[in-house]
Amino acid sequence: MSSIYDERYAGNYRESLNAQELARWGALEHFITRVAKIGSARRVLDYGAGIGLHVDLWEEVFPGAELHFTDISSVAMQKFKTSYPRHADRYVLDAHALPDASFDAIVSVEVMEHVEDLDAYVRDVRRLLAPGGTFAWTTPCANALSVEHVYSTVTGRVDATDEGYRRWRWEDPTHLRRLKTREIESFLRDRGFTHVEFRLRSHVFSFVCTYFPVRRLRPALGSLVGLDYALFRRLPNGASMIGAAR
């Protein structure tokens, strides 16, 4: 799996904040500070940090925190260290080498859908969290009646996975699963997490801005992406979720 991401990061994979990323950035800022209320965390791990797309956000929402980073790609790590030398000594390739109960908060942005072993990933996050610590994540969502769910169902592009979940056939081939909020909540509670809560994104505007067929209008539509979270974050039919659990 690491070789796939080494190859991607050798190019320009996730090097800039497009409209979708900017909308997620704004939603994460609100969720961390206003919903999960974990901005006072003193030791924070970005699990799946890549080349550091969210470093500036973590510095903003976790002021004064000691930030740590991990990813499976050595190419991403080297790019990160070049861009963020102030954090270079706190980036590791093997999260399993990090000590137990080390972090007050672990953030994991668009990782849950990529990991080969979901159980191992969640158990490792729980191992790394200090008592009372919080796990916050984002991942694509399979809740019913999102625009993406309806589109994939009507066009017959929903594939069952070996785990018993599903994925949209048209999305990134490294997306191994698309989970529903109730599935993640049950999965986390079975592994010792509590106080699971969600907010949703990508209800209408995100889909339109990404797949609208008139390319010349996309820049104007791009400014609307953030409206999904601003207006509809409590509605369950979003195609992307932000969650937190203790």
N, C-alpha and C positions, 0 to 999 in steps of 0.2 A: 504493500500500500504506500509506503514512504516514497518509492520510486516514482509513483504517479504524481505526487505533489512536488517532488524535486523537479520533475520535468515541467510542471505547470509554473512553479515559482521561478524557474529559469527564464520564463517569458515575463509577461506583465500581469500575471494572475493576481487579482485583488490588490492592485497597487494604488488605486484611486477610489474616491468616494463618488460613485454615480448617484443618480436620483434615488434609487432604491436604498443604497447604503446610507445616504444622508437622512432619509426618512427613518431608517432603523436606528441611526445614531441619535436622532431627536427623541425617538420613542424610548430608547435605553436610558437616556439622560433623565427623562421623566420617571420611568419605572424604578430606576435605582434610587433616586432621591425622594420620590413622592409616594411610591407604592410599597416597594420592598423596604425602603428607608434604611439602607445599609451604607450610606455615604461615610459613616464614621469608622468603617473597618480599617484596621491598621496594617494588616498583611493580606494582600490580594493576589490571587493567581489568575492569569488569563490562560485558560486551558484550550489550546488550539489557536495560539496567537498569530501564526503565520508570520508575515513580515512587519507586523505591528500596526495594522490599519486603525486600531482603536486606542493606541497609546495616549494620544492627546485627550480622548474622552475619559479614560481611566484617571488621568492626572487631574482632570476637572471634577469628576464626580466622587473621587476618593482623595480629597486634598490631604497631602502629608503622608499618605499611606506608602508602605514599602511594597512596590509592585514587582511581581514575579511573572515569568512567562514560560510556556512550554509548547512544543509542537513536534511532530514526527519528521519534519523536513529539514535537513541540514542546509539546503539552499535557502530556505526561508530564514533560518537562524542567522546565517551569514549576512543576508541583506538587512535583517533587523539590527544586527550589531553595528553595521555601517551607518544606518540611519539614526539609531538611538544609542550612542555609546554610553549615555548616562545610565542605561539599564542593562548594558551588555553582560555584566557578570551575574545577572539574575535570570538568564535564559537557559533552559536545559532541554535536551532532546527526549530524555526518558523521564516521564512523569513518575514512573514507579520508583525512581531513585530519590524522590522528594520524601522527607520524613512525615510520619503520621501526624495528624492534628496540627498542621502547620499554618492554616490560613483561616482568617475570619470570614472571607468571602472568596468564592470561585466563580468567575464569569466565563461563559463558553458560548461564543457567537457562531452560529451556523456550523456546529460540529456534530451534534447528535444524529443528524441524518447521514453522516459520512462514516462513522465508526463501524468497524466490522463486527465487534462484539459489544452490543449495547449494555449488557449486564456488567461486563468488566469495566467499561467506562464509568457507569454510575457508581459501582462499588469503589472504584479508585477515587472518584470525587468525594464520596462519603469518607473514605479513609483519610483524605487530606484535610478535611474540614475540622477545625477545632470545635469543641462542644459549643452549641448555640450558633455555629457558623451557618452561612447562607450560600446556597448554590443558585445562581441566576443564569438563564440560558435563553437563546433564541433558536428556533428551528421551524422549518415549514410545517404547516398544520393540515390535517386531513378532515377537520370537522365538516359536517354536512352543510351544504348550501352556500359555501363560498363560491365565488365566480369560477375559481380554478376547479373546484370539485364538480360543479355542474358541467363545465366545459369538458373535463376529462371523462365524466360519466357518459354524457351525450355522445361524445365522439368515440367511445369505446377504448379509451386509452388509460385505463386503470389496471395495473398489473398486481397480482397477489405476490407477496414475498414468502420466502421459506419460513420466516418467523411468524407468519400469520397476520402480517400487516399489509400495507399496500404502498405503491409508488405510482406517480404519474409517468407514463411512458415517455412523454416529451421533455421531461426535465433533465438536468445534469445527470449523466450516467453514473457519477460517483455518489448520487443520492440513493442510499440503499433502502430507505424507508420513509414514510410520511405518517406521523403519528397523530392521533386525536388527543385532545387535552385530557379526556377521562382515562385514556390508556397510559399516558405519562404519569398522571396522578397516581393511578393504581400501581404502576411499576415502581415509582419512587417510594410510596408508602410501604410496599412489600419489602423494601430494602432499608427501612428505618428512618425515612424522611417524614417530616410533618409540616403543617402550615403551608400547603401547596396553593399557590395562587397564580392567576394568569391575566394577561391582557392580550388582545388580538390586533393584528394588522392585516393589510392587504385584503380589504373587503371588496372595493370596486375600483378606486382610482389607480391602485398599483397595477392591476391587470390591464386596464385601459392604457396607461402610460407606457407599459412595457410592450404590449402587443398590438397597439393601435396601428392600423395598416398605412396611414399617411405619415411617412417618415418626417416630412417637413414640419409637421405639427408637434412632434415629440418634445422638442425643447420647451415649448409652452406648457404642454401637459405634464412635463416632469415636475413642475413646481407644485402639482396637486397631490403627489404621492403621499405626502405626510398627512393629508386630511383624513385618511382612513383611521389612523390611530387617534388623531385629535377628536374626531366626531364619533367613531364607532368602537372604540377599544373595549367596551364592555359587552359588545355583541359577540356571540360565539361563532359566527360564520365567517371568521377571518381565515385566510390561507397561510398566515404566518403568526407565530405566537412568541410572546415573551413570558417566561415563567420564573418563579422563585420558590424554593423550598428550604426548610431548615432541617 
